[in-house]
Amino acid sequence: MRLGQGTWPVCSYTVTPNAKSADGPKGPARQGDLPERAHAVLDRLAGLEPELRAAAVVSDRGEVLASTLDDPVWERFAGDFVEALSAAGPGEIDSSHVATGEAEVFLVSESGFSLVAVTARFVLASLTSFDIRMSLRDLVGEAEHA
Amino acid sequence: MLKPHRVLARKVSSYADEASAFMRRRRHHRRPFVRIQYRSGDAVELQPDAAEARQIMAAVAGLVDRSG
């Protein structure tokens, strides 16, 4: 299936795959205080990203584990966004960057979790994606060591 | 030496060029897009009128509107 291929003139970065946790969240240690850990990760991300408007951590089952907004409707849109991206193509999503006239939305998926972040327009895309990925890896690492 | 009215005409035309270039850049930067990177390393930019892009944009519009 050809969806329309394009290249774009932005800086890119390479992050080595996180080999030890490619199977998604599992095990009893990961389920307990995962929402609290996800909240802490989002707080840290908000500290790193001054232009962050809202963010959420979504599990691979589409369940919102934590979000910076206390808004169930926004969380439902976050789940819809992850679902729409998964349905858009044949492969497993690594990351996505969507821009509208007034904001940008990033998604990074790793180890069975996705982090959705809404930022102001014209943020540094590669830096923001990198911070999101590192935040997600913090969450995965903490959950595995719990 | 150029006649004064030509100097003025060149200046006006140069400002008009700058303004139109600024508008072109602005239009280009404001263009919405959906870019997806797959784990396989493939990357796609969906066409704005594609059904998949419209579905993604609908969710994104909700996210942006409710995030203030």
Backbone of each chain as ProteinMPNN parsed JSONL, in Angstrom:
{"seq_chain_A": "MRLGQGTWPVCSYTVTPNAKSADGPKGPARQGDLPERAHAVLDRLAGLEPELRAAAVVSDRGEVLASTLDDPVWERFAGDFVEALSAAGPGEIDSSHVATGEAEVFLVSESGFSLVAVTARFVLASLTSFDIRMSLRDLVGEAEHA", "coords_chain_A": {"N_chain_A": [[0.855, -1.189, 0.0], [0.571, 2.15, -0.899], [0.933, 5.126, 0.586], [1.658, 7.631, 0.045], [4.535, 9.11, -0.349], [7.091, 10.947, 1.245], [9.677, 13.369, 1.766], [11.253, 15.375, 4.258], [12.606, 18.518, 5.139], [14.042, 18.465, 7.831], [16.012, 18.299, 10.821], [17.249, 15.164, 11.761], [17.457, 12.394, 14.008], [19.214, 9.698, 15.526], [18.377, 7.029, 17.497], [19.392, 4.39, 19.438], [17.808, 1.191, 19.265], [15.713, 0.081, 21.919], [16.589, -2.619, 23.182], [16.059, -4.41, 25.263], [13.408, -4.331, 25.998], [11.207, -4.973, 24.163], [8.791, -6.189, 24.035], [6.473, -5.135, 25.047], [4.292, -3.925, 27.738], [4.284, -5.994, 30.528], [3.825, -8.476, 33.098], [3.489, -8.565, 36.676], [4.769, -6.54, 38.16], [4.735, -4.303, 36.576], [2.182, -3.391, 36.414], [1.103, -2.317, 38.758], [1.885, 0.433, 40.086], [1.965, 1.909, 37.804], [0.44, 4.1, 36.591], [1.101, 6.218, 38.368], [3.843, 6.413, 38.015], [3.856, 7.071, 35.339], [2.658, 9.569, 35.448], [4.657, 10.967, 36.83], [6.687, 10.898, 34.953], [5.536, 12.425, 32.927], [5.412, 14.871, 34.223], [8.121, 15.455, 34.449], [8.741, 15.666, 31.75], [7.231, 17.907, 31.097], [8.711, 19.799, 32.449], [10.98, 19.814, 30.899], [10.093, 20.717, 28.461], [9.142, 23.699, 27.622], [7.204, 24.578, 25.885], [5.206, 22.785, 25.929], [1.846, 21.784, 25.767], [0.004, 19.837, 26.477], [0.024, 16.401, 27.485], [0.06, 12.826, 27.214], [0.258, 9.461, 28.392], [-0.169, 6.49, 26.749], [-1.277, 3.16, 26.784], [-0.458, 0.068, 25.027], [-2.879, -1.084, 24.688], [-4.589, 0.926, 24.239], [-5.358, 2.316, 26.426], [-5.455, 5.169, 28.466], [-2.901, 5.985, 30.537], [-1.894, 8.077, 32.025], [-2.263, 11.612, 32.157], [-1.559, 15.066, 31.444], [-3.632, 16.746, 31.559], [-6.705, 17.063, 33.221], [-8.962, 15.81, 31.838], [-11.349, 13.965, 30.509], [-12.375, 13.899, 27.913], [-10.343, 14.928, 26.325], [-8.479, 12.935, 26.776], [-9.758, 10.841, 25.525], [-9.584, 11.677, 22.895], [-6.837, 11.464, 22.632], [-6.492, 8.692, 22.732], [-7.946, 8.051, 20.422], [-6.324, 9.238, 18.521], [-3.974, 7.705, 18.638], [-5.041, 5.295, 17.813], [-5.974, 5.95, 15.238], [-3.567, 6.489, 13.958], [-2.349, 3.989, 14.045], [-4.032, 2.621, 12.389], [-3.48, 3.759, 10.002], [-1.385, 2.799, 8.487], [0.598, 0.013, 7.275], [2.683, -0.844, 8.889], [4.451, -1.118, 12.101], [4.167, 1.581, 14.284], [6.689, 3.954, 14.842], [7.158, 6.668, 15.399], [5.454, 9.825, 15.209], [4.591, 12.904, 13.654], [2.573, 15.57, 13.645], [1.226, 18.45, 12.241], [-0.746, 21.329, 12.734], [-2.394, 24.419, 11.899], [-2.083, 25.818, 14.247], [-0.836, 24.348, 16.276], [1.333, 21.609, 17.268], [1.494, 18.073, 17.142], [2.914, 15.351, 18.688], [3.901, 11.961, 18.584], [5.36, 9.238, 20.144], [6.234, 5.888, 20.101], [7.063, 3.159, 22.099], [8.185, 0.108, 23.375], [5.631, -0.858, 23.965], [4.262, 1.289, 24.99], [2.824, 4.503, 24.335], [3.56, 7.901, 23.869], [1.829, 10.808, 23.765], [2.011, 14.111, 22.733], [1.095, 17.479, 22.856], [2.144, 20.435, 21.481], [3.168, 23.909, 21.241], [3.21, 25.724, 18.099], [5.886, 25.377, 15.747], [7.995, 24.309, 17.291], [11.174, 22.792, 18.076], [11.398, 20.056, 16.26], [12.913, 17.617, 16.205], [14.288, 17.685, 18.599], [12.215, 17.758, 20.455], [10.968, 15.295, 19.927], [13.037, 13.63, 20.688], [13.25, 14.175, 23.46], [10.759, 13.249, 24.262], [10.998, 10.555, 23.643], [13.063, 9.779, 25.357], [11.826, 10.248, 27.795], [9.829, 8.36, 27.7], [11.378, 6.067, 27.728], [12.435, 6.278, 30.268], [10.161, 5.726, 31.731], [9.63, 3.09, 30.962], [11.98, 1.865, 31.848], [11.871, 2.35, 34.631], [9.56, 0.97, 35.245], [10.346, -1.605, 34.685], [12.317, -2.038, 36.565], [10.96, -1.976, 38.865]], "CA_chain_A": [[0.0, 0.0, 0.0], [1.382, 3.365, -0.98], [0.131, 6.186, 1.189], [2.195, 8.93, -0.35], [5.838, 9.136, 0.304], [7.658, 12.275, 1.198], [10.813, 13.667, 2.624], [11.066, 16.727, 4.773], [13.921, 19.064, 5.484], [14.267, 18.751, 9.246], [17.088, 17.506, 11.392], [16.802, 13.881, 12.266], [18.366, 11.865, 15.002], [19.168, 8.246, 15.598], [18.431, 6.504, 18.851], [19.5, 2.939, 19.325], [16.607, 0.523, 19.75], [15.744, -0.365, 23.296], [16.479, -4.047, 22.905], [15.629, -5.29, 26.35], [11.989, -4.278, 26.315], [10.466, -4.809, 22.932], [7.596, -7.029, 24.033], [5.304, -4.482, 25.594], [4.186, -4.027, 29.18], [3.78, -7.28, 31.025], [4.349, -8.806, 34.416], [2.754, -7.896, 37.731], [5.457, -5.36, 38.66], [4.498, -3.16, 35.705], [0.795, -2.952, 36.411], [0.721, -1.678, 40.006], [1.919, 1.885, 40.194], [2.302, 2.461, 36.488], [-0.102, 5.445, 36.374], [1.868, 7.207, 39.138], [5.129, 6.58, 37.325], [3.594, 7.792, 34.084], [2.449, 10.977, 35.833], [5.963, 11.56, 37.16], [7.407, 11.075, 33.682], [4.933, 13.572, 32.233], [5.841, 16.089, 34.937], [9.513, 15.733, 34.049], [8.705, 16.122, 30.357], [6.727, 19.289, 31.112], [9.839, 20.627, 32.872], [11.942, 19.904, 29.794], [9.482, 21.32, 27.275], [8.328, 24.853, 28.032], [6.098, 24.816, 24.943], [4.254, 21.671, 26.007], [0.501, 22.175, 26.193], [-0.631, 18.689, 27.125], [0.648, 15.135, 27.1], [-0.55, 11.642, 27.823], [0.876, 8.16, 28.128], [-1.215, 5.547, 26.353], [-0.742, 1.797, 26.695], [-0.705, -0.533, 23.71], [-4.292, -1.472, 24.611], [-5.361, 2.14, 24.009], [-5.788, 2.867, 27.713], [-4.646, 6.324, 28.87], [-2.37, 5.716, 31.877], [-1.74, 9.343, 32.729], [-2.23, 12.764, 31.265], [-1.317, 16.31, 32.174], [-4.92, 17.434, 31.666], [-7.742, 16.26, 33.855], [-10.051, 15.986, 30.886], [-11.605, 12.666, 29.87], [-12.604, 14.053, 26.464], [-9.012, 15.048, 25.721], [-7.856, 11.603, 26.838], [-10.386, 10.012, 24.49], [-8.97, 12.089, 21.627], [-5.475, 10.9, 22.599], [-6.665, 7.286, 22.341], [-8.367, 8.044, 19.007], [-5.158, 9.608, 17.714], [-3.101, 6.52, 18.558], [-5.747, 4.294, 17.02], [-5.992, 6.394, 13.833], [-2.215, 6.315, 13.403], [-2.107, 2.556, 13.852], [-4.841, 2.167, 11.248], [-3.098, 4.478, 8.782], [-0.369, 2.144, 7.667], [0.789, -1.418, 7.501], [3.763, -1.184, 9.828], [4.376, -0.716, 13.494], [4.535, 3.004, 14.348], [7.781, 4.358, 15.725], [6.865, 8.027, 15.85], [4.662, 10.599, 14.265], [4.625, 14.354, 13.864], [1.443, 16.155, 12.925], [1.147, 19.898, 12.473], [-1.912, 22.073, 12.269], [-2.031, 25.833, 11.825], [-1.847, 26.452, 15.553], [-0.104, 23.517, 17.238], [1.933, 20.394, 16.717], [1.231, 16.911, 17.976], [3.955, 14.334, 18.521], [3.676, 10.665, 19.209], [6.479, 8.297, 20.082], [5.841, 4.592, 20.652], [8.207, 2.333, 22.469], [7.994, -0.924, 24.39], [4.228, -1.04, 24.331], [3.658, 2.538, 25.443], [2.93, 5.642, 23.42], [3.433, 9.194, 24.532], [1.25, 11.811, 22.876], [2.286, 15.437, 23.285], [0.663, 18.634, 22.069], [3.032, 21.575, 21.759], [2.935, 25.091, 20.419], [3.7, 25.579, 16.731], [7.28, 25.702, 15.433], [9.002, 23.83, 18.247], [12.217, 22.013, 17.393], [10.752, 18.746, 16.195], [13.787, 16.493, 16.542], [14.592, 17.779, 20.028], [11.001, 17.382, 21.181], [10.808, 13.841, 19.788], [14.081, 12.993, 21.487], [12.859, 14.289, 24.868], [9.616, 12.354, 24.484], [11.486, 9.165, 23.633], [13.823, 9.531, 26.587], [10.845, 10.171, 28.883], [9.177, 7.052, 27.577], [12.351, 5.054, 28.168], [12.475, 6.37, 31.735], [8.985, 5.022, 32.24], [9.831, 1.657, 30.731], [13.062, 1.429, 32.733], [11.386, 2.345, 36.014], [8.58, -0.11, 35.404], [11.044, -2.895, 34.678], [13.107, -2.191, 37.783], [10.086, -1.902, 40.047]], "C_chain_A": [[0.893, 1.242, 0.0], [0.531, 4.545, -0.498], [0.553, 7.558, 0.712], [3.489, 9.129, 0.399], [6.421, 10.537, 0.22], [8.909, 12.388, 2.031], [10.627, 15.071, 3.136], [12.381, 17.231, 5.333], [14.045, 19.438, 6.95], [15.415, 17.883, 9.737], [16.516, 16.19, 11.88], [17.807, 13.408, 13.298], [18.218, 10.355, 15.029], [19.293, 7.829, 17.048], [18.478, 4.991, 18.732], [18.239, 2.283, 19.877], [16.794, 0.046, 21.181], [15.516, -1.871, 23.292], [15.838, -4.842, 24.027], [14.138, -5.237, 26.626], [11.157, -4.039, 25.066], [9.125, -5.546, 22.932], [6.358, -6.364, 24.609], [5.209, -4.687, 27.083], [3.63, -5.384, 29.596], [4.384, -7.529, 32.398], [3.65, -7.997, 35.484], [3.423, -6.616, 38.22], [5.116, -4.122, 37.846], [3.097, -2.592, 35.878], [0.454, -2.072, 37.61], [0.692, -0.168, 39.969], [2.31, 2.559, 38.875], [1.715, 3.856, 36.253], [0.68, 6.522, 37.13], [3.211, 7.481, 38.462], [4.941, 7.375, 36.031], [3.367, 9.277, 34.36], [3.787, 11.669, 36.108], [6.76, 11.834, 35.886], [6.851, 12.275, 32.914], [5.321, 14.887, 32.901], [7.261, 16.474, 34.534], [9.562, 16.262, 32.618], [8.231, 17.572, 30.281], [7.83, 20.252, 31.552], [10.849, 20.833, 31.754], [11.409, 20.736, 28.635], [8.608, 22.497, 27.664], [7.124, 25.095, 27.123], [5.048, 23.709, 24.985], [2.902, 22.168, 26.505], [-0.186, 21.049, 26.956], [0.075, 17.429, 26.661], [-0.052, 13.996, 27.81], [0.283, 10.424, 27.48], [-0.259, 7.174, 27.88], [-0.587, 4.162, 26.249], [-1.052, 1.215, 25.314], [-2.135, -1.045, 23.572], [-5.19, -0.25, 24.416], [-5.834, 2.801, 25.284], [-4.86, 4.033, 28.091], [-4.203, 6.113, 30.32], [-2.246, 6.994, 32.692], [-1.804, 10.46, 31.711], [-2.033, 14.022, 32.096], [-2.608, 17.111, 32.325], [-5.913, 16.504, 32.351], [-9.013, 16.408, 33.026], [-10.29, 14.668, 30.149], [-11.815, 12.771, 28.36], [-11.258, 14.16, 25.736], [-8.32, 13.683, 25.703], [-8.453, 10.682, 25.772], [-9.798, 10.376, 23.12], [-7.549, 11.524, 21.505], [-5.53, 9.432, 22.172], [-7.049, 7.167, 20.875], [-7.191, 8.331, 18.083], [-4.229, 8.403, 17.531], [-3.739, 5.468, 17.657], [-5.734, 4.667, 15.53], [-4.618, 6.233, 13.192], [-1.928, 4.846, 13.122], [-2.847, 2.043, 12.625], [-4.348, 2.755, 9.93], [-2.117, 3.719, 7.907], [-0.159, 0.697, 8.068], [1.778, -1.744, 8.614], [3.496, -0.751, 11.241], [4.909, 0.719, 13.602], [5.723, 3.202, 15.294], [7.502, 5.758, 16.281], [6.041, 8.737, 14.79], [4.727, 12.071, 14.642], [3.523, 14.946, 12.997], [1.399, 17.637, 13.254], [-0.176, 20.43, 11.969], [-1.48, 23.537, 12.217], [-1.625, 26.417, 13.163], [-1.051, 25.618, 16.547], [0.521, 22.327, 16.52], [1.675, 19.259, 17.69], [2.281, 15.854, 17.656], [3.48, 13.044, 19.165], [4.952, 9.851, 19.059], [6.01, 7.014, 20.751], [7.083, 3.797, 20.966], [7.791, 1.345, 23.55], [6.549, -1.021, 24.877], [3.554, 0.192, 24.892], [3.772, 3.57, 24.328], [2.795, 6.905, 24.236], [2.966, 10.204, 23.486], [1.501, 13.174, 23.504], [1.807, 16.516, 22.315], [1.551, 19.806, 22.462], [2.583, 22.78, 20.941], [3.537, 24.854, 19.036], [5.18, 25.971, 16.675], [8.252, 25.365, 16.56], [10.057, 23.058, 17.452], [11.804, 20.542, 17.422], [11.659, 17.607, 16.661], [14.109, 16.496, 18.034], [13.391, 17.329, 20.869], [10.795, 15.867, 21.114], [11.824, 13.104, 20.653], [13.707, 13.027, 22.97], [11.7, 13.349, 25.191], [10.097, 10.911, 24.558], [12.246, 8.849, 24.918], [12.877, 9.433, 27.796], [10.174, 8.805, 28.89], [10.114, 5.943, 28.053], [12.532, 5.089, 29.675], [11.337, 5.56, 32.326], [9.167, 3.509, 32.118], [10.887, 1.113, 31.693], [12.6, 1.342, 34.178], [10.422, 1.193, 36.239], [9.268, -1.467, 35.456], [11.835, -3.127, 35.951], [12.256, -2.164, 39.037], [9.959, -3.278, 40.705]], "O_chain_A": [[1.831, 1.361, 0.788], [-0.47, 4.899, -1.122], [-0.141, 8.544, 0.961], [3.515, 9.294, 1.619], [6.249, 11.227, -0.786], [9.153, 11.564, 2.914], [9.925, 15.874, 2.522], [13.162, 16.48, 5.918], [14.143, 20.621, 7.276], [15.742, 16.86, 9.134], [15.386, 16.145, 12.367], [18.89, 13.979, 13.43], [17.201, 9.813, 14.596], [20.223, 8.24, 17.742], [17.688, 4.391, 18.003], [17.664, 2.768, 20.851], [17.889, -0.338, 21.592], [14.38, -2.336, 23.387], [15.152, -5.834, 23.779], [13.641, -6.033, 27.422], [10.485, -3.015, 24.94], [8.407, -5.525, 21.933], [5.294, -6.98, 24.651], [5.931, -5.505, 27.653], [2.621, -5.846, 29.063], [5.34, -6.865, 32.8], [3.253, -6.858, 35.235], [2.733, -5.694, 38.654], [5.194, -3.006, 38.359], [2.848, -1.438, 35.529], [-0.387, -1.18, 37.503], [-0.367, 0.446, 39.839], [2.905, 3.636, 38.857], [2.428, 4.729, 35.756], [0.9, 7.613, 36.604], [3.65, 8.626, 38.355], [5.754, 8.23, 35.682], [3.823, 10.136, 33.605], [4.019, 12.8, 35.679], [7.419, 12.866, 35.759], [7.607, 13.047, 32.324], [5.532, 15.895, 32.226], [7.567, 17.645, 34.309], [10.32, 17.181, 32.308], [8.757, 18.367, 29.502], [7.883, 21.39, 31.085], [11.49, 21.879, 31.663], [12.173, 21.381, 27.917], [7.44, 22.309, 28.004], [6.149, 25.73, 27.525], [4.117, 23.694, 24.18], [2.81, 22.87, 27.512], [-0.868, 21.283, 27.954], [0.653, 17.393, 25.574], [-0.67, 14.174, 28.86], [0.924, 10.356, 26.431], [-1.181, 7.042, 28.686], [0.501, 4.006, 25.694], [-1.809, 1.797, 24.537], [-2.564, -1.401, 22.475], [-6.414, -0.373, 24.427], [-6.624, 3.744, 25.24], [-3.637, 3.902, 28.041], [-5.036, 6.067, 31.225], [-2.466, 6.992, 33.903], [-1.445, 10.28, 30.547], [-2.305, 14.04, 33.296], [-2.673, 18.046, 33.124], [-5.944, 15.303, 32.083], [-9.989, 17.032, 33.442], [-9.518, 14.301, 29.264], [-11.478, 11.851, 27.616], [-11.061, 13.564, 24.677], [-7.657, 13.326, 24.729], [-7.754, 9.852, 25.191], [-9.546, 9.501, 22.292], [-7.113, 11.153, 20.416], [-4.724, 8.982, 21.357], [-6.548, 6.297, 20.163], [-7.073, 7.747, 17.006], [-3.763, 8.119, 16.428], [-3.065, 4.834, 16.846], [-5.511, 3.814, 14.67], [-4.517, 5.881, 12.017], [-1.342, 4.499, 12.096], [-2.368, 1.16, 11.914], [-4.752, 2.302, 8.859], [-2.031, 3.975, 6.706], [-0.682, 0.231, 9.08], [1.706, -2.818, 9.212], [2.487, -0.118, 11.552], [5.975, 1.03, 13.072], [5.742, 2.674, 16.406], [7.601, 5.99, 17.486], [5.951, 8.304, 13.641], [4.898, 12.424, 15.809], [3.546, 14.832, 11.771], [1.52, 18.027, 14.415], [-0.662, 20.03, 10.912], [-0.316, 23.849, 12.468], [-0.899, 27.41, 13.211], [-0.627, 26.144, 17.577], [0.272, 22.078, 15.341], [1.642, 19.457, 18.904], [2.502, 15.512, 16.494], [2.753, 13.051, 20.159], [5.544, 9.787, 17.981], [5.45, 7.05, 21.847], [8.037, 3.77, 20.189], [7.127, 1.71, 24.52], [6.293, -1.242, 26.06], [2.374, 0.139, 25.238], [4.679, 3.523, 23.497], [2.009, 6.969, 25.181], [3.621, 10.42, 22.466], [1.23, 13.368, 24.689], [2.08, 16.463, 21.116], [1.688, 20.123, 23.644], [1.727, 22.671, 20.063], [4.283, 23.897, 18.831], [5.65, 26.793, 17.462], [9.237, 26.078, 16.755], [9.842, 22.718, 16.289], [11.854, 19.881, 18.459], [11.23, 16.736, 17.418], [14.194, 15.439, 18.659], [13.54, 16.615, 21.861], [10.486, 15.233, 22.123], [11.511, 12.086, 21.27], [13.834, 12.017, 23.662], [11.664, 12.732, 26.256], [9.665, 10.141, 25.416], [12.085, 7.774, 25.494], [13.103, 8.633, 28.704], [9.981, 8.186, 29.936], [9.68, 4.993, 28.705], [12.758, 4.052, 30.298], [11.515, 4.811, 33.286], [8.892, 2.756, 33.052], [10.716, 0.044, 32.278], [12.901, 0.372, 34.873], [10.453, 0.526, 37.273], [8.835, -2.367, 36.176], [12.011, -4.268, 36.378], [12.769, -2.313, 40.146], [9.265, -3.419, 41.712]]}, "seq_chain_B": "MLKPHRVLARKVSSYADEASAFMRRRRHHRRPFVRIQYRSGDAVELQPDAAEARQIMAAVAGLVDRSG", "coords_chain_B": {"N_chain_B": [[24.943, 57.035, -13.088], [21.884, 56.319, -11.437], [18.623, 57.515, -12.23], [16.655, 59.414, -9.892], [13.925, 58.543, -9.655], [14.071, 55.965, -10.526], [15.664, 54.71, -8.644], [13.929, 54.8, -6.502], [11.828, 53.236, -7.526], [13.099, 50.775, -7.73], [13.619, 50.232, -5.082], [11.023, 50.0, -4.043], [10.119, 47.833, -5.512], [11.878, 45.889, -4.584], [11.125, 45.717, -1.873], [8.554, 44.75, -2.244], [9.1, 42.24, -3.335], [10.382, 41.043, -1.155], [8.262, 40.991, 0.657], [6.454, 39.284, -0.639], [7.937, 36.934, -0.676], [8.128, 36.453, 2.043], [5.412, 35.925, 2.594], [5.074, 33.615, 1.108], [6.809, 31.841, 2.426], [5.576, 31.809, 4.904], [3.095, 30.699, 4.273], [3.931, 28.188, 3.492], [5.07, 27.216, 5.881], [2.849, 27.118, 7.494], [1.421, 25.076, 6.53], [-0.52, 22.257, 7.051], [0.477, 18.968, 8.133], [0.96, 15.391, 8.082], [3.109, 13.216, 9.358], [4.644, 10.109, 9.43], [6.688, 7.805, 11.018], [7.903, 4.629, 10.6], [8.682, 1.59, 12.408], [10.217, -0.008, 10.869], [11.831, 1.711, 9.582], [10.899, 3.046, 7.431], [9.389, 6.036, 6.2], [6.57, 8.118, 5.954], [4.692, 10.734, 4.443], [1.521, 11.649, 4.782], [-0.95, 12.273, 2.31], [-2.881, 15.228, 2.409], [-5.586, 14.972, 1.718], [-6.161, 12.321, 1.963], [-7.97, 9.514, 3.272], [-7.008, 8.382, 5.632], [-5.396, 10.406, 6.651], [-7.293, 12.362, 7.122], [-8.77, 11.229, 9.169], [-6.857, 11.087, 11.186], [-6.316, 13.798, 11.472], [-8.744, 14.672, 12.458], [-8.784, 13.635, 15.054], [-6.546, 14.95, 16.008], [-7.353, 17.613, 15.845], [-9.233, 17.677, 17.884], [-7.561, 17.154, 20.083], [-5.903, 19.421, 20.049], [-7.729, 21.547, 20.282], [-8.834, 21.088, 22.832], [-6.656, 21.362, 24.42], [-6.12, 23.914, 24.898]], "CA_chain_B": [[24.101, 57.22, -11.9], [20.477, 56.106, -11.743], [17.732, 58.649, -11.962], [16.029, 59.216, -8.576], [12.678, 57.769, -9.656], [14.417, 54.538, -10.71], [16.107, 54.225, -7.328], [12.706, 54.599, -5.722], [11.096, 52.097, -8.101], [13.832, 49.544, -7.362], [13.412, 49.98, -3.651], [9.644, 49.528, -3.86], [10.025, 46.478, -6.067], [12.605, 44.988, -3.694], [10.283, 45.489, -0.7], [7.428, 43.887, -2.655], [9.651, 40.883, -3.449], [10.582, 40.537, 0.217], [6.953, 40.717, 1.26], [5.846, 38.088, -1.239], [8.719, 35.78, -0.212], [7.705, 36.212, 3.426], [4.098, 35.29, 2.561], [5.252, 32.244, 0.602], [7.389, 31.047, 3.521], [4.566, 31.683, 5.949], [2.105, 29.733, 3.786], [4.566, 26.871, 3.511], [5.233, 26.78, 7.27], [1.553, 26.894, 8.131], [0.785, 23.945, 5.868], [-0.637, 21.11, 7.959], [1.022, 17.723, 7.59], [0.954, 14.189, 8.93], [4.303, 12.423, 9.041], [4.723, 8.9, 10.254], [7.926, 7.021, 10.89], [7.647, 3.249, 11.019], [9.811, 0.935, 13.062], [11.052, -0.585, 9.807], [12.697, 2.76, 9.055], [10.169, 3.786, 6.397], [8.689, 7.234, 6.653], [5.608, 8.607, 4.968], [3.914, 11.938, 4.727], [0.22, 11.356, 4.185], [-1.592, 13.341, 1.542], [-3.906, 15.825, 3.281], [-6.952, 14.565, 1.377], [-6.32, 10.878, 2.151], [-8.922, 9.185, 4.348], [-6.249, 8.15, 6.876], [-4.952, 11.71, 7.156], [-8.471, 13.083, 7.646], [-9.122, 10.619, 10.46], [-5.835, 11.519, 12.147], [-6.493, 15.231, 11.702], [-9.939, 14.868, 13.297], [-8.353, 13.406, 16.442], [-5.592, 16.007, 16.357], [-8.121, 18.847, 16.079], [-9.787, 17.557, 19.233], [-6.451, 17.288, 21.042], [-5.426, 20.807, 20.067], [-8.791, 22.414, 20.806], [-9.057, 20.9, 24.271], [-5.447, 21.616, 25.196], [-6.109, 25.365, 25.182]], "C_chain_B": [[22.63, 57.091, -12.272], [19.67, 57.352, -11.437], [16.967, 58.367, -10.665], [14.76, 58.367, -8.619], [12.958, 56.276, -9.852], [14.892, 53.929, -9.398], [14.883, 53.896, -6.465], [11.943, 53.358, -6.205], [11.778, 50.783, -7.714], [13.605, 49.194, -5.902], [12.024, 49.396, -3.411], [9.526, 48.097, -4.341], [10.76, 45.474, -5.165], [11.8, 44.694, -2.422], [9.115, 44.555, -1.039], [7.891, 42.443, -2.782], [9.826, 40.251, -2.072], [9.258, 40.13, 0.849], [6.348, 39.455, 0.672], [6.615, 36.837, -0.827], [8.326, 35.425, 1.222], [6.364, 35.482, 3.448], [4.195, 33.841, 2.082], [5.786, 31.345, 1.708], [6.351, 30.768, 4.601], [3.516, 30.636, 5.554], [2.664, 28.318, 3.892], [4.659, 26.355, 4.946], [3.916, 26.462, 7.934], [0.833, 25.692, 7.541], [0.683, 22.78, 6.855], [-0.033, 19.86, 7.325], [0.898, 16.599, 8.607], [2.143, 13.347, 8.501], [4.39, 11.257, 10.003], [6.038, 8.184, 9.964], [7.617, 5.621, 11.427], [8.898, 2.635, 11.614], [10.758, 0.308, 12.039], [12.043, 0.447, 9.252], [12.026, 3.558, 7.952], [9.497, 5.004, 7.008], [7.74, 7.691, 5.561], [5.037, 9.937, 5.419], [2.59, 11.735, 4.009], [-0.289, 12.558, 3.397], [-2.731, 13.903, 2.383], [-5.319, 15.343, 2.981], [-7.173, 13.061, 1.52], [-7.229, 10.607, 3.349], [-8.194, 9.018, 5.677], [-5.845, 9.483, 7.504], [-6.12, 12.472, 7.758], [-8.857, 12.555, 9.019], [-8.136, 11.07, 11.549], [-6.041, 12.995, 12.484], [-7.716, 15.512, 12.574], [-9.566, 14.689, 14.769], [-7.42, 14.525, 16.906], [-6.326, 17.326, 16.638], [-8.726, 18.833, 17.481], [-8.713, 17.76, 20.295], [-6.021, 18.75, 21.192], [-6.476, 21.735, 20.678], [-8.902, 22.32, 22.32], [-7.807, 21.194, 25.101], [-5.24, 23.124, 25.429], [-5.195, 26.14, 24.346]], "O_chain_B": [[22.171, 57.655, -13.265], [19.98, 58.125, -10.53], [16.661, 57.212, -10.368], [14.534, 57.556, -7.721], [12.186, 55.428, -9.404], [14.569, 52.785, -9.077], [14.823, 52.862, -5.799], [11.479, 52.546, -5.405], [11.107, 49.797, -7.408], [13.424, 48.032, -5.537], [11.866, 48.424, -2.672], [8.92, 47.252, -3.682], [10.31, 44.339, -5.004], [11.788, 43.56, -1.944], [8.736, 43.694, -0.244], [7.174, 41.522, -2.39], [9.473, 39.093, -1.849], [9.144, 39.081, 1.483], [5.787, 38.639, 1.403], [6.01, 35.781, -0.644], [8.205, 34.251, 1.572], [6.182, 34.538, 4.216], [3.495, 32.96, 2.581], [5.295, 30.235, 1.913], [6.255, 29.664, 5.136], [3.103, 29.808, 6.366], [1.981, 27.386, 4.316], [4.362, 25.189, 5.205], [3.86, 25.629, 8.838], [-0.248, 25.328, 8.003], [1.689, 22.364, 7.43], [-0.039, 19.721, 6.102], [0.752, 16.823, 9.809], [2.165, 12.823, 7.387], [4.231, 11.402, 11.215], [6.428, 7.993, 8.812], [7.138, 5.457, 12.549], [10.016, 3.086, 11.367], [11.944, 0.118, 12.308], [12.981, 0.091, 8.539], [12.512, 4.623, 7.569], [9.092, 5.001, 8.171], [8.077, 7.651, 4.377], [4.919, 10.22, 6.612], [2.542, 11.66, 2.782], [-0.077, 13.708, 3.782], [-3.471, 13.142, 3.005], [-6.163, 15.304, 3.876], [-8.264, 12.573, 1.228], [-7.252, 11.373, 4.313], [-8.684, 9.449, 6.72], [-5.937, 9.668, 8.717], [-5.97, 13.147, 8.776], [-9.221, 13.316, 9.914], [-8.528, 11.389, 12.672], [-5.949, 13.39, 13.647], [-7.727, 16.475, 13.34], [-9.971, 15.477, 15.624], [-7.498, 14.985, 18.045], [-5.963, 18.062, 17.556], [-8.731, 19.849, 18.176], [-8.933, 18.455, 21.287], [-5.806, 19.245, 22.299], [-6.152, 22.602, 21.49], [-9.044, 23.33, 23.008], [-7.874, 21.269, 26.328], [-4.283, 23.532, 26.088], [-5.104, 27.358, 24.495]]}, "name": "protein", "num_of_chains": 2, "seq": "MRLGQGTWPVCSYTVTPNAKSADGPKGPARQGDLPERAHAVLDRLAGLEPELRAAAVVSDRGEVLASTLDDPVWERFAGDFVEALSAAGPGEIDSSHVATGEAEVFLVSESGFSLVAVTARFVLASLTSFDIRMSLRDLVGEAEHAMLKPHRVLARKVSSYADEASAFMRRRRHHRRPFVRIQYRSGDAVELQPDAAEARQIMAAVAGLVDRSG"}
